[in-house]
């Protein structure tokens, strides 16, 4: 089995190598295009696309050098922490920036402080707020897309798009006539830039990438039977009913007008074909910057160190009801945006209830602590959580003090050549202090299922589901639940741990998403050697299903949410988690080793080639004269 799986991974590497060869054969006259990648998330952390662009920048700079530049919106707070402000070194860019500044556009140019140190040009859209009505009219006159509704986010997209088009037009006018330019736009928020570049007939090759369709996200949030009804949706009516028709039109126009249209996964490609009426030209899977370890034990050691930090938090959270052994405790987690249905939190909690029943009835001594890390509105930490950690810390400090005193007594007696009597190890004062702390740590109420005061506690879907299945952290429960409604951070006063450390310390990530165009959370687990559960409706799941004959043997478990009913999917997930709980510690270590071997599949050094393929297809479509006469097969066309 091991050799067959390794062959599949090598086959994938060979496939990527073939694409590289095709691209090198497809270039003529050493084509070196300028590439401008445009997104609302450039140096602006507002969504998952930020991670895509940030992690991909290193391999893109390695390929294109200073002919690669990122265009995004100006955000003063982000610029202070993420961007080194430097005036442009390229003369053409410097002249364009100077010209636009003279005409009132506030522009910040610099280097993004990330891997690759890429150039960034950030536009302050508020400096041109006065032009929004004029630009809306031009958009209507040239495309008949109406944006007259009151929608500040769409206004921002129009301002950003027109300023980007202005920049690209100026650059095309000033740069050498034989220079090739590629402009890559991500998502509907940057689509106006692509649309107007086409409407103004600017000689630039264009790409448009959708990471998740607008309408798809809205439909799934409404609990519709999305995938079975994809061919039957009246897209105009559905978008209109949800008040997003103008946004939908911008997204669809971007996909339609682009020279090359891409999506991040095969599952999203099917979605785009039905909702945007455009079949993607290239699939561009999302990658990560993978840190390789010289020895397998290195990442296993990191797992142990990170797990100790989680142990410390768990001891405090369950003080007074700490009746389980940490050596026999397994940590599960789900994390991401608070999309209760789309992210599969409903399936996770329901499956945990079944797992709890199965563990109790089987007499298992295994305990599962399940973390739910999804941010929602809170009024700070709840008092019980803070008090629990403080009480546990006090007990630990006293025990350490007593331990040091005992150690010193042992040492001094040993120096005298004597063996101390056990009854002399503890003073009466030490026993009194210990008793006082032990009694103080007792509490009648159960450990809380949530660490914060949630603003809408009575209406919160996660809390209501926990109440419904009665997972209240009772001392008889084999499954304990901790809902942490805030992203993790080392500066967190309650649970001080970095998100990456937290992942490394857990045993299994559970992401049974119904709507997940890609899925960075299971990918992050994989590169850290942590097994995970995904579904055949996520981009990551379908990618792994395509590249591995037996994903579960590598710690990639896939729940069928496409062809099975909800009850069957819940039972499948419950069984996966139960089987995981039955594994020995040695089996889990071996599995983590196997999971970590998949890192190369998700490394941008491997997956970045798909973006390169898309760029050169866009160039070939716009400027076929620049390429040798080749068959479609040679250039990797679909």
C-alpha positions as CSV (number, residue, x, y, z in Angstrom):
1,X,0.0,0.0,0.0
2,X,2.8,2.4,1.0
3,X,4.6,2.0,-2.4
4,X,1.4,2.4,-4.3
5,X,0.6,5.7,-2.5
6,X,4.1,6.9,-3.1
7,X,3.8,6.2,-6.7
8,X,0.6,8.3,-6.9
9,X,2.4,11.2,-5.2
10,X,5.3,10.8,-7.6
11,X,2.8,10.7,-10.5
12,X,1.4,14.0,-9.4
13,X,4.9,15.5,-9.3
14,X,5.5,14.2,-12.8
15,X,2.3,15.8,-14.0
16,X,3.4,19.1,-12.6
17,X,6.8,18.6,-14.3
18,X,5.1,18.0,-17.6
19,X,3.2,21.3,-17.3
20,X,6.5,23.0,-16.6
21,X,8.0,21.5,-19.7
22,X,5.0,22.5,-21.8
23,X,5.3,26.1,-20.6
24,X,9.0,26.3,-21.3
25,X,8.4,25.0,-24.8
26,X,5.5,27.5,-25.2
27,X,7.6,30.6,-24.5
28,X,9.3,32.3,-27.4
29,X,11.8,35.2,-27.5
30,X,12.2,34.9,-23.7
31,X,8.8,36.4,-23.0
32,X,9.0,38.3,-19.7
33,X,5.6,39.8,-19.0
34,X,4.7,42.4,-16.4
35,X,2.2,40.9,-14.0
36,X,-0.1,43.0,-11.9
37,X,-2.1,40.9,-9.4
38,X,-5.2,42.8,-8.1
39,X,-7.2,41.9,-5.0
40,X,-9.0,43.7,-2.1
41,X,-7.0,41.5,0.2
42,X,-3.5,42.7,-0.8
43,X,-1.9,43.7,2.5
44,X,-5.4,43.8,3.9
45,X,-6.5,40.8,6.0
46,X,-10.3,40.5,5.5
47,X,-10.7,36.9,4.2
48,X,-9.1,33.7,3.0
49,X,-7.8,35.3,-0.3
50,X,-5.4,37.2,1.9
51,X,-3.7,33.9,2.8
52,X,-3.7,32.7,-0.9
53,X,-2.0,35.9,-2.1
54,X,0.4,36.2,0.9
55,X,1.6,32.6,0.7
56,X,1.9,32.5,-3.1
57,X,3.9,35.7,-3.4
58,X,7.3,34.0,-2.7
59,X,7.2,31.6,-5.6
60,X,5.7,34.3,-7.9
61,X,8.5,36.7,-7.1
62,X,11.0,33.9,-7.6
63,X,9.5,33.4,-11.1
64,X,8.9,37.0,-12.2
65,X,11.2,39.2,-10.0
66,X,10.4,42.9,-10.0
67,X,8.1,42.5,-13.0
68,X,5.5,41.3,-10.5
69,X,3.5,43.8,-8.6
70,X,0.4,43.6,-6.3
71,X,-2.3,46.2,-6.5
72,X,-4.7,46.7,-3.5
73,X,-6.6,49.2,-1.4
74,X,-4.9,51.5,1.1
75,X,-5.5,50.7,4.8
76,X,-3.5,52.9,7.1
77,X,-3.4,50.5,10.0
78,X,-2.3,47.6,7.8
79,X,0.3,49.6,6.0
80,X,1.9,50.6,9.4
81,X,2.4,46.9,10.3
82,X,2.8,45.1,7.0
83,X,4.3,47.4,4.4
84,X,7.7,49.1,4.1
85,X,7.0,52.3,2.2
86,X,9.5,52.8,-0.6
87,X,9.1,54.8,-3.7
88,X,9.0,52.7,-6.9
89,X,12.3,51.7,-8.5
90,X,10.8,51.0,-11.9
91,X,10.8,54.3,-13.9
92,X,7.6,53.6,-15.7
93,X,5.7,52.8,-12.5
94,X,7.2,55.9,-10.8
95,X,6.0,58.1,-13.7
96,X,2.5,56.6,-13.6
97,X,2.3,57.0,-9.8
98,X,3.6,60.6,-10.0
99,X,1.0,61.4,-12.8
100,X,-1.9,60.0,-10.8
101,X,-0.8,61.7,-7.6
102,X,-0.8,65.0,-9.5
103,X,-4.4,64.4,-10.4
104,X,-5.4,63.8,-6.8
105,X,-5.1,60.0,-6.2
106,X,-3.4,59.1,-2.9
107,X,-1.0,56.2,-3.6
108,X,1.3,54.3,-1.3
109,X,4.1,52.3,-2.9
110,X,6.3,49.9,-1.0
111,X,7.3,46.3,-0.3
112,X,5.0,43.9,1.5
113,X,6.9,42.4,4.5
114,X,6.2,38.7,3.6
115,X,8.1,35.9,1.9
116,X,9.3,37.2,-1.4
117,X,9.2,40.9,-0.4
118,X,6.9,41.8,-3.3
119,X,6.2,45.2,-4.6
120,X,2.8,46.6,-3.7
121,X,0.9,49.7,-4.9
122,X,-2.0,50.6,-2.6
123,X,-4.7,53.1,-3.7
124,X,-6.7,55.2,-1.2
125,X,-10.1,54.9,-2.8
126,X,-11.4,57.8,-0.5
127,X,-9.2,60.2,-2.4
128,X,-11.5,59.7,-5.4
129,X,-14.8,59.3,-3.6
130,X,-16.1,62.4,-5.4
131,X,-15.9,60.5,-8.7
132,X,-18.1,57.5,-7.8
133,X,-21.3,58.8,-9.5
134,X,-19.4,59.6,-12.7
135,X,-17.8,56.2,-12.8
136,X,-21.1,54.4,-12.0
137,X,-22.6,56.2,-15.1
138,X,-19.7,55.1,-17.3
139,X,-20.1,51.5,-16.0
140,X,-23.8,51.7,-16.9
141,X,-23.2,53.3,-20.3
142,X,-20.7,50.7,-21.4
143,X,-22.0,47.5,-19.7
144,X,-25.7,48.2,-18.7
145,X,-24.8,47.0,-15.2
146,X,-26.8,49.1,-12.7
147,X,-25.2,50.0,-9.4
148,X,-27.6,52.6,-8.3
149,X,-28.6,50.7,-5.2
150,X,-27.3,51.9,-1.8
151,X,-24.4,49.5,-1.2
152,X,-21.2,51.0,0.3
153,X,-19.2,47.8,-0.5
154,X,-20.1,48.0,-4.2
155,X,-19.2,51.7,-4.2
156,X,-15.8,50.7,-2.8
157,X,-15.4,48.1,-5.5
158,X,-16.2,50.6,-8.2
159,X,-13.8,53.2,-6.9
160,X,-11.1,50.5,-6.5
161,X,-11.7,49.1,-10.0
162,X,-11.7,52.4,-11.8
163,X,-8.5,53.5,-10.1
164,X,-6.8,50.2,-11.0
165,X,-8.0,50.6,-14.6
166,X,-6.6,54.1,-14.6
167,X,-3.2,52.8,-13.4
168,X,-3.1,50.0,-15.9
169,X,-4.1,52.3,-18.8
170,X,-1.3,54.8,-17.9
171,X,1.2,52.0,-17.5
172,X,0.3,50.5,-20.9
173,X,0.6,53.9,-22.5
174,X,4.0,54.7,-21.1
175,X,5.7,51.2,-21.2
176,X,7.5,49.9,-24.3
177,X,5.0,49.1,-27.1
178,X,6.3,45.5,-27.4
179,X,6.0,44.8,-23.6
180,X,3.5,42.1,-22.5
181,X,1.3,42.9,-19.6
182,X,-0.9,40.5,-17.6
183,X,-3.5,41.7,-15.1
184,X,-4.9,39.1,-12.7
185,X,-8.1,40.0,-10.7
186,X,-9.4,38.1,-7.7
187,X,-13.2,37.9,-6.9
188,X,-16.0,40.3,-7.6
189,X,-14.5,43.2,-5.5
190,X,-11.8,43.6,-8.1
191,X,-13.9,42.6,-11.1
192,X,-14.7,46.3,-12.1
193,X,-11.0,46.7,-12.9
194,X,-11.1,43.9,-15.4
195,X,-14.4,45.0,-16.9
196,X,-13.2,48.5,-17.5
197,X,-9.9,47.4,-18.8
198,X,-11.8,45.5,-21.5
199,X,-14.3,48.3,-22.1
200,X,-11.5,50.8,-22.7
201,X,-9.7,48.3,-25.0
202,X,-6.5,48.4,-23.0
203,X,-3.9,46.0,-24.5
204,X,-3.5,43.8,-21.5
205,X,-4.0,40.0,-21.0
206,X,-6.5,39.4,-18.2
207,X,-7.3,36.6,-15.8
208,X,-10.2,36.4,-13.3
209,X,-10.2,34.0,-10.4
210,X,-13.2,33.2,-8.3
211,X,-12.5,31.5,-5.0
212,X,-16.2,31.1,-4.2
213,X,-19.2,32.4,-6.1
214,X,-21.3,35.1,-4.5
215,X,-24.5,33.4,-5.2
216,X,-23.2,30.0,-4.1
217,X,-22.3,31.3,-0.7
218,X,-25.7,33.0,-0.2
219,X,-27.7,30.0,-1.4
220,X,-25.8,27.6,0.9
221,X,-26.3,29.9,3.9
222,X,-30.0,29.6,3.2
223,X,-29.9,25.8,3.7
224,X,-31.0,24.9,0.2
225,X,-30.2,21.6,-1.4
226,X,-27.5,23.3,-3.3
227,X,-25.6,20.7,-5.3
228,X,-28.6,18.6,-6.3
229,X,-30.3,21.8,-7.6
230,X,-27.3,23.5,-9.3
231,X,-28.6,23.0,-12.9
232,X,-32.1,24.3,-12.0
233,X,-31.5,27.6,-10.2
234,X,-32.9,30.7,-11.9
235,X,-29.7,32.7,-11.2
236,X,-31.1,36.1,-11.9
237,X,-34.1,35.6,-9.7
238,X,-32.1,34.1,-6.9
239,X,-29.5,37.0,-6.9
240,X,-32.4,39.5,-7.1
241,X,-34.3,37.9,-4.2
242,X,-31.1,38.2,-2.1
243,X,-30.4,41.8,-3.0
244,X,-27.1,41.1,-4.7
245,X,-28.0,41.2,-8.3
246,X,-25.6,44.1,-9.0
247,X,-22.8,42.3,-7.4
248,X,-23.6,39.1,-9.2
249,X,-23.6,41.0,-12.5
250,X,-20.1,42.3,-11.8
251,X,-18.8,38.9,-10.9
252,X,-20.3,37.2,-13.9
253,X,-19.1,39.9,-16.2
254,X,-15.5,39.5,-14.8
255,X,-15.6,35.8,-15.4
256,X,-17.1,36.2,-18.9
257,X,-14.8,39.0,-20.2
258,X,-11.5,37.6,-18.8
259,X,-9.1,36.0,-21.3
260,X,-8.7,33.2,-18.9
261,X,-11.1,32.3,-16.1
262,X,-9.9,30.1,-13.2
263,X,-11.3,28.6,-10.0
264,X,-9.5,27.0,-7.0
265,X,-11.1,23.6,-7.2
266,X,-13.0,21.2,-9.3
267,X,-16.1,21.5,-7.1
268,X,-16.1,25.3,-7.5
269,X,-15.6,24.8,-11.3
270,X,-18.9,22.9,-11.4
271,X,-20.6,25.6,-9.4
272,X,-19.2,28.4,-11.6
273,X,-20.3,26.6,-14.8
274,X,-23.9,26.7,-13.5
275,X,-24.1,30.0,-11.6
276,X,-21.7,32.1,-13.7
277,X,-22.5,30.3,-16.9
278,X,-18.8,30.0,-17.7
279,X,-16.6,26.9,-17.5
280,X,-13.2,27.7,-16.0
281,X,-10.2,27.4,-18.3
282,X,-7.8,26.4,-15.6
283,X,-8.1,25.0,-12.0
284,X,-5.6,26.8,-9.7
285,X,-5.5,24.9,-6.4
286,X,-4.4,26.8,-3.3
287,X,-1.1,26.0,-1.7
288,X,1.0,26.9,1.4
289,X,4.6,27.6,2.1
290,X,5.7,24.3,3.5
291,X,8.6,24.2,6.0
292,X,10.3,20.8,5.6
293,X,11.9,19.1,8.6
294,X,15.3,17.4,8.2
295,X,14.1,14.6,10.5
296,X,10.7,13.1,11.2
297,X,11.0,13.5,15.0
298,X,11.3,17.3,14.7
299,X,7.6,17.9,13.9
300,X,6.6,15.1,16.4
301,X,8.5,17.0,19.1
302,X,6.6,20.2,18.1
303,X,3.3,18.3,18.5
304,X,4.3,17.2,22.0
305,X,5.3,20.8,23.0
306,X,2.2,22.3,21.6
307,X,0.0,19.6,23.2
308,X,1.5,20.5,26.6
309,X,0.2,24.1,26.2
310,X,-3.3,22.8,25.5
311,X,-3.0,20.4,28.5
312,X,-2.3,23.5,30.7
313,X,-5.5,25.2,29.5
314,X,-7.6,22.1,29.8
315,X,-6.4,21.5,33.4
316,X,-7.6,25.0,34.3
317,X,-10.9,24.9,32.3
318,X,-12.0,21.6,34.0
319,X,-10.7,22.3,37.5
320,X,-13.0,20.8,40.1
321,X,-14.2,18.3,37.5
322,X,-10.9,17.0,36.3
323,X,-11.6,13.3,36.4
324,X,-9.9,12.2,33.2
325,X,-6.3,11.3,32.3
326,X,-4.6,13.7,29.9
327,X,-2.5,10.8,28.5
328,X,-5.8,9.2,27.4
329,X,-7.3,12.5,26.1
330,X,-7.6,13.3,22.4
331,X,-8.1,16.8,21.1
332,X,-10.4,17.5,18.1
333,X,-11.1,20.9,16.7
334,X,-13.1,22.8,14.1
335,X,-12.1,26.4,13.1
336,X,-12.9,29.1,10.6
337,X,-15.5,31.8,9.9
338,X,-18.7,31.5,11.8
339,X,-20.8,29.8,9.1
340,X,-22.6,27.3,11.2
341,X,-24.1,25.4,8.3
342,X,-21.6,26.0,5.5
343,X,-18.6,25.0,7.7
344,X,-20.3,21.9,9.0
345,X,-20.5,22.9,12.7
346,X,-24.0,21.4,12.8
347,X,-22.7,18.0,11.6
348,X,-19.7,18.2,14.0
349,X,-21.7,18.8,17.1
350,X,-24.3,16.2,16.2
351,X,-21.6,13.6,15.6
352,X,-19.9,14.5,18.9
353,X,-23.1,13.6,20.7
354,X,-23.2,10.2,19.0
355,X,-19.5,9.7,19.7
356,X,-20.2,10.5,23.4
357,X,-22.9,7.9,23.5
358,X,-20.7,5.2,21.8
359,X,-17.7,5.8,24.0
360,X,-19.8,5.6,27.2
361,X,-21.7,2.5,26.2
362,X,-18.5,0.8,25.1
363,X,-16.8,1.6,28.5
364,X,-13.9,3.4,26.8
365,X,-11.4,5.2,29.0
366,X,-10.6,7.6,26.2
367,X,-11.7,11.3,26.6
368,X,-12.3,13.6,23.7
369,X,-12.0,17.4,24.2
370,X,-13.6,19.1,21.1
371,X,-12.7,22.7,20.5
372,X,-14.9,25.0,18.4
373,X,-12.9,28.0,17.3
374,X,-15.3,30.3,15.5
375,X,-15.5,34.1,16.1
376,X,-18.7,35.8,17.0
377,X,-19.8,38.9,19.0
378,X,-18.9,38.6,22.7
379,X,-18.7,40.7,25.8
380,X,-15.2,39.6,26.8
381,X,-14.3,36.4,28.7
382,X,-16.9,34.9,31.1
383,X,-16.0,35.1,34.8
384,X,-16.1,31.4,35.4
385,X,-13.4,30.7,32.7
386,X,-11.1,33.4,34.1
387,X,-11.6,32.3,37.7
388,X,-10.9,28.6,36.7
389,X,-7.6,29.5,35.1
390,X,-6.6,31.7,38.0
391,X,-7.5,29.1,40.7
392,X,-5.5,26.4,38.8
393,X,-2.5,28.8,38.4
394,X,-2.5,29.5,42.2
395,X,-2.6,25.8,43.0
396,X,0.3,25.1,40.6
397,X,2.3,27.9,42.1
398,X,1.8,26.6,45.6
399,X,2.6,23.0,44.5
400,X,5.8,24.2,42.8
401,X,6.8,26.1,46.0
402,X,6.2,23.0,48.2
403,X,8.0,20.9,45.6
404,X,11.1,23.1,45.8
405,X,11.1,23.0,49.6
406,X,10.9,19.2,49.5
407,X,13.7,19.0,47.0
408,X,15.9,21.2,49.2
409,X,15.2,19.0,52.2
410,X,16.1,15.9,50.3
411,X,19.3,17.5,49.0
412,X,20.4,18.7,52.5
413,X,19.7,15.3,54.1
414,X,21.6,13.6,51.3
415,X,24.6,15.9,51.9
416,X,24.6,14.7,55.5
417,X,24.5,11.1,54.2
418,X,21.0,10.5,55.5
419,X,17.7,9.4,54.0
420,X,14.8,11.7,55.0
421,X,11.7,10.2,56.5
422,X,8.6,10.6,54.3
423,X,6.7,12.2,57.2
424,X,9.3,15.0,57.4
425,X,8.9,16.0,53.7
426,X,5.8,18.1,54.3
427,X,5.5,20.8,57.0
428,X,2.1,21.4,58.6
429,X,2.0,24.8,56.9
430,X,2.5,23.2,53.5
431,X,-0.3,20.7,54.1
432,X,-2.5,23.5,55.2
433,X,-1.8,25.6,52.1
434,X,-2.4,22.6,49.9
435,X,-5.7,21.8,51.5
436,X,-6.9,25.4,51.3
437,X,-6.1,25.4,47.5
438,X,-7.7,22.0,46.9
439,X,-10.9,23.1,48.7
440,X,-10.9,26.4,46.8
441,X,-10.7,24.6,43.5
442,X,-13.9,22.7,44.1
443,X,-17.0,24.0,42.3
444,X,-20.5,22.8,42.2
445,X,-21.3,24.0,38.7
446,X,-20.1,22.2,35.6
447,X,-17.2,23.5,33.5
448,X,-18.6,26.0,31.0
449,X,-19.0,25.0,27.3
450,X,-18.1,28.5,26.2
451,X,-15.2,30.7,27.2
452,X,-16.7,34.1,26.5
453,X,-20.0,35.9,27.2
454,X,-21.7,35.6,23.8
455,X,-23.8,38.6,23.0
456,X,-26.7,36.7,21.6
457,X,-26.3,33.6,23.7
458,X,-30.0,32.5,23.4
459,X,-30.0,32.8,19.6
460,X,-26.5,31.4,18.9
461,X,-26.7,28.4,16.7
462,X,-23.6,26.6,18.1
463,X,-24.7,27.1,21.7
464,X,-28.3,26.1,21.0
465,X,-27.1,22.9,19.3
466,X,-24.8,22.1,22.3
467,X,-27.8,22.5,24.5
468,X,-30.0,20.4,22.3
469,X,-27.7,17.4,22.4
470,X,-26.9,18.1,26.1
471,X,-23.1,18.1,25.8
472,X,-22.7,20.0,29.1
473,X,-19.2,18.7,30.2
474,X,-20.8,16.4,32.8
475,X,-18.3,14.2,34.7
476,X,-19.8,11.1,33.0
477,X,-19.4,12.5,29.5
478,X,-16.5,11.1,27.5
479,X,-16.8,14.0,25.0
480,X,-16.1,17.5,26.4
481,X,-16.9,20.6,24.4
482,X,-15.1,24.0,24.5
483,X,-16.5,26.8,22.3
484,X,-13.9,29.6,22.0
485,X,-15.8,32.3,20.0
486,X,-12.6,34.3,19.2
487,X,-9.5,33.6,17.0
488,X,-6.6,32.2,19.0
489,X,-3.6,34.5,19.7
490,X,-0.5,34.4,21.9
491,X,-1.7,37.6,23.5
492,X,-5.0,36.0,24.6
493,X,-5.3,36.4,28.4
494,X,-7.3,33.2,28.8
495,X,-5.7,30.8,26.2
496,X,-2.4,32.1,25.2
497,X,-1.4,30.1,22.1
498,X,-0.7,30.8,18.5
499,X,-3.1,29.2,16.0
500,X,-0.4,27.2,14.4
501,X,0.8,25.9,17.7
502,X,-2.8,25.0,18.6
503,X,-3.2,23.0,15.3
504,X,0.1,21.2,16.0
505,X,-1.0,20.3,19.5
506,X,-4.3,18.7,18.5
507,X,-4.8,15.2,17.2
508,X,-7.5,15.6,14.6
509,X,-9.0,18.6,12.7
510,X,-12.7,18.1,11.8
511,X,-14.1,20.1,8.9
512,X,-17.3,18.5,7.6
513,X,-18.1,21.5,5.4
514,X,-21.2,21.6,3.1
515,X,-19.8,24.6,1.2
516,X,-16.1,25.0,1.1
517,X,-14.6,26.0,-2.3
518,X,-11.1,25.1,-1.1
519,X,-10.5,24.7,2.6
520,X,-7.2,26.0,4.1
521,X,-7.8,24.6,7.6
522,X,-7.4,20.9,6.5
523,X,-4.5,21.9,4.3
524,X,-2.8,23.5,7.2
525,X,-3.3,20.4,9.3
526,X,-1.8,18.3,6.5
527,X,1.4,20.3,6.2
528,X,1.8,20.1,10.0
529,X,1.3,16.4,10.1
530,X,-2.1,16.5,11.7
531,X,-4.8,14.2,10.4
532,X,-8.1,15.8,9.4
533,X,-11.6,15.1,8.3
534,X,-13.0,16.9,5.2
535,X,-15.8,16.2,2.8
536,X,-16.2,15.5,-0.9
537,X,-17.9,18.9,-1.2
538,X,-14.8,20.8,-0.3
539,X,-12.1,21.8,-2.8
540,X,-9.4,20.3,-0.6
541,X,-11.3,17.0,-0.2
542,X,-11.9,16.6,-3.9
543,X,-8.2,17.5,-4.6
544,X,-7.0,14.8,-2.3
545,X,-9.6,12.3,-3.6
546,X,-8.2,13.0,-7.1
547,X,-4.5,12.6,-6.1
548,X,-4.7,9.7,-3.5
549,X,-6.2,6.3,-4.1
550,X,-6.8,5.8,-0.3
551,X,-6.7,9.2,1.4
552,X,-7.7,7.7,4.8
553,X,-4.5,5.7,5.0
554,X,-2.7,9.1,5.0
555,X,-4.9,10.6,7.7
556,X,-7.2,12.4,5.2
557,X,-10.7,11.3,6.0
558,X,-13.5,12.2,3.7
559,X,-17.2,12.3,4.7
560,X,-19.6,11.8,1.8
561,X,-22.0,14.8,1.9
562,X,-22.8,14.8,-1.8
563,X,-24.5,11.5,-2.3
564,X,-25.6,10.6,1.2
565,X,-28.4,12.0,3.4
566,X,-27.6,14.1,6.4
567,X,-28.2,11.2,8.9
568,X,-25.8,8.9,7.0
569,X,-23.2,11.6,6.9
570,X,-23.5,12.2,10.6
571,X,-23.1,8.5,11.3
572,X,-20.1,8.3,8.9
573,X,-18.3,11.1,10.8
574,X,-19.2,9.6,14.1
575,X,-17.6,6.3,13.0
576,X,-14.5,8.0,11.7
577,X,-14.0,9.8,15.1
578,X,-14.7,6.6,17.0
579,X,-12.2,4.6,15.0
580,X,-9.6,7.4,15.6
581,X,-10.3,7.2,19.4
582,X,-9.5,3.4,19.2
583,X,-6.1,4.0,17.7
584,X,-3.1,3.5,20.0
585,X,-0.6,6.2,20.6
586,X,1.9,4.5,18.4
587,X,-0.6,4.2,15.5
588,X,-1.3,7.9,15.8
589,X,2.4,8.7,15.6
590,X,2.8,6.5,12.5
591,X,-0.2,8.2,10.9
592,X,1.1,11.7,11.6
593,X,4.3,10.7,9.8
594,X,2.3,9.6,6.8
595,X,0.2,12.7,6.8
596,X,3.2,15.0,6.9
597,X,4.6,13.2,3.7
598,X,1.7,14.8,1.8
599,X,3.2,18.3,2.3
600,X,4.8,18.4,-1.1
601,X,1.3,18.0,-2.7
602,X,0.2,21.3,-1.1
603,X,3.5,23.3,-1.5
604,X,3.3,26.4,-3.6
605,X,6.5,25.3,-5.2
606,X,4.4,22.5,-6.8
607,X,1.0,24.3,-7.1
608,X,2.3,27.7,-8.3
609,X,2.8,26.2,-11.7
610,X,-1.0,26.2,-12.3
611,X,-1.1,30.0,-12.0
612,X,1.9,30.2,-14.4
613,X,-0.1,28.0,-16.8
614,X,-3.1,30.3,-16.5
615,X,-1.0,33.4,-17.1
616,X,0.6,32.0,-20.3
617,X,-2.7,30.8,-21.6
618,X,-4.0,34.4,-21.2
619,X,-1.0,35.8,-23.0
620,X,-1.4,33.2,-25.8
621,X,-5.1,34.1,-26.2
622,X,-4.4,37.8,-26.4
623,X,-1.1,37.6,-28.3
624,X,-1.0,34.3,-30.3
625,X,1.7,35.8,-32.5
626,X,4.2,35.7,-29.6
627,X,4.0,31.9,-29.4
628,X,5.1,29.1,-31.6
629,X,2.5,27.2,-33.6
630,X,1.6,24.3,-31.3
631,X,-1.3,22.0,-30.7
632,X,-3.7,22.6,-27.9
633,X,-2.3,19.6,-26.1
634,X,1.2,21.1,-26.1
635,X,0.0,24.2,-24.2
636,X,-2.1,22.3,-21.7
637,X,-5.4,23.8,-23.0
638,X,-8.5,22.0,-21.7
